[in-house]
Amino acid sequence: MGTGSSSSNDLVVPQANQALEQLKYEVAQELGIQIPNDGYYGHMATRDTGAIGGHITRRLVQIAEQQLAGQFK
């Protein structure tokens, strides 16, 4: 990426980073996938990292749907 451009992975709420990290480890544990301690994901299978990301996305959508449903009751 060029200088001055922002990544599409920038968090809208930077404080959410810790919660997302925790969610990543919870999902990985549920799936039986070991996340590397050194933070380098290059040795992990794409299938595993994709599974973790997909489950995180599903869970975030589910949380958002529950919150929206609660607003309209």
N, C-alpha and C positions, 0 to 999 in steps of 0.2 A: 504494500500500500504506500501511497505517496505521503509526503510530509503534510501534517495538518489534517489528514483525513481521520475519521473515527471508525473504529471497528463496529460491526453490527452486533458484537457481543458486549458492548458497553451496557452496564446495568443502569436502568432509569433511577433506581433507588440503590445507591452504593451500599447501604447498610444491609441489603438483602444478600450480599455475598456470603456471609457466614451461614445463613439459613440454607442457601443453595448448596454450599459445600456439605453441610450436614445431611441434606436430602440425598446428595449424590452417594455418600457413604452408606446411608440406610438402604437405598435402592440396590446398590451393589451387593450388600450383605444379603438382602432378600433373594437376589438372583444367584447367589453363590459365586460372585465374581470378586476376586481380590484386586483392590486398587493398589498400585505400586506406592511404596512408602516414599520414594524419592521424587514423586510427582511427574516422572517421565512416562508417558503413555505409549511410547513408540514400540514397546514390546508387547502391547496388548492387541488382541485380535480386534479388527474393525467391528466385527459382529458384536463383541462384548461391549465396546464403548457405545455403539449404536443402540444396543439394548438398554443400557443405563440411561442414555439421553432420551430415548423414546418413553421409558417408564416415568422419568422425571416430568416430561412434557404432559403425559396423561394425568399424572398426579396434580400438576399445577392447574390444568384445565378443570379437573374435578373440584379442586379447592375454589377456584374462581366461580364455577357454576353454583356451588353451595353458598358462597357469599352473595351472589346475585339473587339467588332464590330467597335468601333470608331478607334481602332489602325489599322485596316485593310482597311480603306476607302481611 
